[in-house]
Amino acid sequence: MRTRNKIWIAFGLLLLLCQALPALAVDLEKKIVKARLQNGLTVLIMERKFSPTVSLFIRYRVGAVDEIPGQSGAAHFLEHMMFKGTTTIGAKNYPAEKKLLSRIEKTGEQLDRERKKQGSADPRKIRRLEERLKKLQNGHLRDFIPNEIDRLYTENGASGMNAATGQDMTTYYINLPANKIELWARIESDRLLHPVFRQFYTERDVILEERRQRVEASPDGKLYEAFLGRAYTTHPYGIPIIGLPMDLTFLSPAAIRGIHRKYRSPGRICIAVVGDVDPSKTMDLIRRYFGRIPDAGAPSARIPSEPEQRAERKVEVEFDASPSMIIGYHKPAPPAQDDYVLDVLEAILGKGRTSRLYDKLVTERQIADSVSVVNGVPASRYSNLFTIFARPRHPHTNEELQAAIIEEIESIKTHSVTEEELARAKNQLKMDYIKSLDSNSELASILSYYELLLGDYRYFSDYLPRIQKVTAGEVRAAAVRYLTAENRTVAFLNRKPASRKGAETHEK
């Protein structure tokens, strides 16, 4: 009896907390200072004095979708190169180093041109150029200090330093003692203005190996790449962030410089600072270091729209691994109202062990080992996908599991979700929201993301009121509108027959 009382008390406290969330979001919003520098760069600062630390995010509205055709992987490659130092950070004698880097690039370009000839290439010339390139690169190792950016940050108490390239944007983030903000500003503005792309050809080999491990040797990576490539026939969301093998193999320093010019467009940059800071002093400091960045004048990429899908698409990957599957449906990106509705449907179908798909397919019928739902694959600047990931439980097949998933989707179209399901989904979304407000890093991430994606960081404070208004009728209508056979892309991974070697992809 005492246990039951404790559960009801906890549930009551949870309800009270959830009811207070909209007010909490408004209170947080009031603490945010926003400014746009004269060059167009946006700055968001929130003072939170929980500890003498600060989280710093710098986001660039430049991602894989902004690459030139034939240069896929350039944005991700640039992220790697931005850790190689600058004309002052890591440099011993940059004027002399610059001359050597020019020779390395010239030799690398000659080697690439010869390799591109494939069958007509001269093997002796290739060997000669490979030896020359190796010798130049080994000599270059004496001319700079590697990992200097990492060392500077680590010795000054940094934690959580990392970067990420997505389809929509690229992000660099770090946590530092609050009195080290100027160090961050000096490093980040310097590597934006004066990067040196050291060890280019060595790093290209590293990224090619990364691709082999994450995609070609990974059943999940292979399936996901095949799925997106089938779901998007025109829009670059169908091209992998890490790059296509042929593009990546011959990616040039010129391509990396081209994507970097897009970085140097202050109107595409947002900085978010959350922590123990003085907003006025911090804004002055950021203005001093980042306000001097000129616009490089790089035009925005011309990104083709994805045509409306009119028939189901299928793709099958054969791999020596247990079967798995991905089902995706095209739908609008935020801040469209249907995106909020589909967030609720995501929670109803696939969030937690009480969700429909988990309860029916994993627990009750035991035909799935796992099932999850994600609204908004692979990114959100452009129309994206409502996506279901699942693995059948042996001896059940992908075909059986797909039929069961579609059966549950069809039931939502014909019978509205219950009020209990709707309330539970909304509460789960609220609890996720609570977690996102817990840390400085999460807040800096959220603020900079929505400011850069939608032009307004306040999406985060408007989100819960919009979710709360979603009705069962809207959920049903969205399922009817988007979760249709003709709008569906299905990717299966099946174990390859013993007589075949390697992974193969088959499309229908």
C-alpha angles and dihedrals in degrees: 000000000000090000091053091050091051090052092051091047091051091048091050092051089049091053092049090049092049091049089053095051099090090055090047091053091051091049091052091048090055090059094057119102114201127190137167114213120224090258091056100258114142123223127192120188129182122182114219116164100194093119136356091263138098135208116217126194127181114187129188120202087225121105143142092300089063095061123113113249109267092029100079113158093034095116093051090044090053090053088059093047094051088072093058096087137249140262087283105023109074094359123127100178107353099185090058092040091052091060091051092047088054091054091048092051093047091051092046091052091050090050092049092049091053094046091051089063087069107176094022095046119121107242092200092052090048092052091047093050091045091054092047092049092048092050093049092048092049089050091050091059088075093054102064143034110245124222093012095146090053091048094050092051096043094049089053096055101267123163134178093026111169146122136222134198119206137172091265107032148353123239136197117190141173144162118229141169107275092246092060099068093109091055088055092048092050094049097043096045090046095051090047093051102031112022120162114210098216124178091016099162093041090052091048089059089048091053092046088054089047088054091050091052099041099039118010096041095034122082092203092047093047092049095046093050091049091047095053092042089056097041092053116048097167113009116083092238082089092064116085118249091230090055139247114288097245093046093046094047092061101028108144135213087245090061091052092049088051094056089043090058087061088053088058093067106104091201088065094052130089125181121197123192121186125173145050098350142130101238095209096049092042092051090051091051093049091046090053095052103030101029090074093062109113123212108261090210095233109161121234116261118260102238116193119225119245110247117238110273112238103175137035115269125208135188130178127202121197115210138151093255141091115287121269137164146203126206120190137182126195115242140156124284125238139315088037112115091236090060089062090047092051090050086061091046089050089058093045094050104035118005112110135334093298093058118114099250096043094045095047103035105029104029106026108029095022094212094125132059091198141355132181138169129216124186111205110034126198100359143323113239089089137023109303143179139280099219139194122197118194145162122205119228114239127290090023119092137225089252092056092047093047090052091051093049092049090048090058091046091051090051089059090053093052100034121035117236115263123258088243091057091046093051093046092050092050091049091051090052089049092052090051087052091053091054091050090058093051101085136043090230094055092048093049089049094050096045096048093043097054094039091055097037100043104013092245127077089197090083085091093060094043093048101085096046088052092048091048091058095054111116133206088246091057091050091052092046092051091050090051092047101046112015095073132133094243091052094048131106117192125193121188128192111201130176109264119240114266091245093062128076128206130012121299132190124212123188132198 
